[in-house]
Amino acid sequence: MNRKLIPVEGHDNLARDPATNIILNINKDKSEQYKRLRDQKLKEQQKIESLESDVQEIKAMLQKLLENGTNG
């Protein structure tokens, strides 16, 4: 089943599949580059969330230490 893709005006690397109406990236290099950047950003976001969680834990521990220091 070889469908003729319709170029997307103004976007050389995109084409529309007329049977499904889906827009496809037909430039494999750009597609792979996009996937790598997306994965990198996801990893960075996960690292940031982990660091934020660690900071919250440290703050809670410090608060507990301060409370115990003033009571004991």
Secondary structure, 3 states (H helix, E strand, C coil): CCCCCEEECCEEEEEECCCCCCEEECCHHHHHHHHHHHHHHHHHHHHHHHHHHHHHHHHHHHHHHHHHHHHC
